[in-house]
């Protein structure tokens, strides 16, 4: 590790490092944060905490979020939470819907169901039943094809 650090230090000393303004913009910082937000939807985020994480004021953060995702920060967070819930319901069907909602950052089962229905167009239980039914039908079809071949 020491050799690596020494080599890096020598490289930095002997080469001119140019400042790339596009890498340090507030928009890019917001974009990087929104990418990371996908893996931390379970956190109790608020507009203030999201903006604070980027080092921006609320208004500036909201502006860039709207520009990048065409959604307000809270709407985007809710979108991510519902998408994560969809994944979790199919990946771990033994989990209760309450547990799925809580793991995805929703504060109650009722709120989760309401928001999910609003975004997905169906209740969480119906969505899971439909998705697991599709998976079961695909598996049955695959087994049938294998038997025929």
C-alpha positions in Angstrom: 0.0 0.0 0.0 2.9 2.4 0.8 4.4 1.9 -2.6 1.0 2.7 -4.2 0.6 5.9 -2.2 4.2 6.9 -3.0 3.6 6.3 -6.7 0.4 8.3 -6.6 2.1 11.2 -4.8 5.0 11.2 -7.3 2.5 11.2 -10.2 0.6 14.1 -8.7 3.8 16.1 -8.2 5.1 15.6 -11.7 1.9 16.0 -13.7 -0.3 19.0 -13.9 -3.7 18.3 -12.5 -6.3 20.3 -14.3 -9.4 21.5 -12.6 -12.5 20.1 -14.2 -15.4 22.5 -13.3 -18.1 20.1 -14.6 -17.1 17.5 -12.0 -17.9 19.9 -9.1 -21.2 21.4 -10.0 -24.2 21.5 -7.8 -26.1 19.6 -10.4 -23.6 16.8 -10.5 -23.6 16.6 -6.7 -27.4 16.3 -6.8 -27.2 13.7 -9.5 -24.7 11.6 -7.5 -26.9 11.9 -4.4 -30.0 10.8 -6.3 -28.1 7.8 -7.6 -27.1 6.8 -4.0 -30.6 7.5 -2.7 -31.8 4.3 -4.5 -29.8 2.2 -2.0 -31.0 4.1 1.1 -34.7 4.5 0.6 -35.4 3.0 4.0 -33.8 6.1 5.7 -36.2 8.7 7.2 -35.4 11.3 4.5 -36.9 14.7 4.5 -36.3 17.5 2.0 -34.0 19.2 4.6 -31.9 16.0 5.1 -31.6 15.3 1.4 -30.5 18.9 0.7 -28.1 18.9 3.6 -26.5 15.7 2.3 -25.6 17.5 -0.9 -24.5 20.7 0.8 -27.2 22.7 -1.0 -30.1 24.7 0.2 -33.6 23.2 -0.1 -34.7 25.3 -3.0 -31.5 24.7 -5.0 -31.6 20.9 -4.3 -35.3 20.8 -5.3 -34.5 22.7 -8.5 -31.8 20.3 -9.6 -33.9 17.2 -8.6 -36.8 18.5 -10.7 -34.4 19.2 -13.6 -32.8 15.7 -13.4 -35.7 13.5 -12.6 -38.7 15.6 -13.5 -40.1 15.1 -10.0 -39.8 16.9 -6.7 -37.4 15.3 -4.2 -40.2 13.8 -2.1 -42.0 12.5 -5.1 -38.8 10.9 -6.4 -38.1 9.3 -3.0 -41.7 7.9 -2.9 -41.2 6.5 -6.5 -38.0 4.8 -5.4 -39.6 3.4 -2.3 -42.5 1.8 -4.3 -40.1 0.4 -6.8 -38.0 -1.1 -4.0 -41.2 -2.5 -2.4 -42.1 -4.2 -5.7 -38.7 -5.9 -5.9 -38.8 -6.9 -2.2 -42.3 -8.4 -2.5 -41.2 -10.7 -5.3 -37.8 -11.5 -3.9 -39.0 -12.3 -0.4 -42.7 -13.4 -0.7 -42.7 -14.7 2.9 -42.5 -11.1 4.2 -45.7 -9.5 5.3 -46.8 -6.4 3.4 -46.3 -4.4 6.6 -42.7 -5.5 6.8 -42.1 -4.7 3.1 -43.5 -1.2 3.7 -41.4 -0.6 6.8 -38.2 -1.9 5.1 -38.8 0.5 2.2 -39.2 3.6 4.5 -42.9 3.9 4.9 -44.1 4.8 8.4 -47.2 2.5 8.4 -48.8 -0.3 6.5 -51.8 1.9 5.7 -49.7 4.7 4.3 -47.7 2.2 2.3 -50.8 0.6 0.8 -52.3 4.0 -0.1 -49.1 5.3 -1.8 -48.4 2.0 -3.5 -52.0 1.8 -4.9 -51.6 5.4 -6.1 -48.4 4.8 -8.0 -48.8 1.2 -9.1 -52.5 1.3 -9.8 -53.2 -1.8 -7.7 -53.0 -2.7 -4.0 -49.8 -4.3 -2.8 -51.4 -7.6 -2.1 -52.9 -7.8 -5.6 -49.6 -6.8 -7.1 -47.7 -9.5 -5.3 -50.3 -12.1 -6.1 -50.2 -11.2 -9.8 -46.4 -11.2 -9.9 -46.1 -14.5 -8.1 -48.8 -15.9 -10.3 -46.8 -14.8 -13.4 -43.6 -16.4 -12.0 -45.5 -19.6 -11.3 -47.0 -19.7 -14.7 -43.6 -19.1 -16.4 -42.0 -21.9 -14.3 -44.9 -24.3 -15.2 -44.5 -23.4 -18.9 -40.7 -23.9 -18.7 -41.2 -27.4 -17.1 -43.8 -28.3 -19.7 -41.4 -27.3 -22.6 -38.6 -29.3 -21.0 -40.8 -32.4 -20.8 -41.9 -32.0 -24.4 -38.3 -31.7 -25.6 
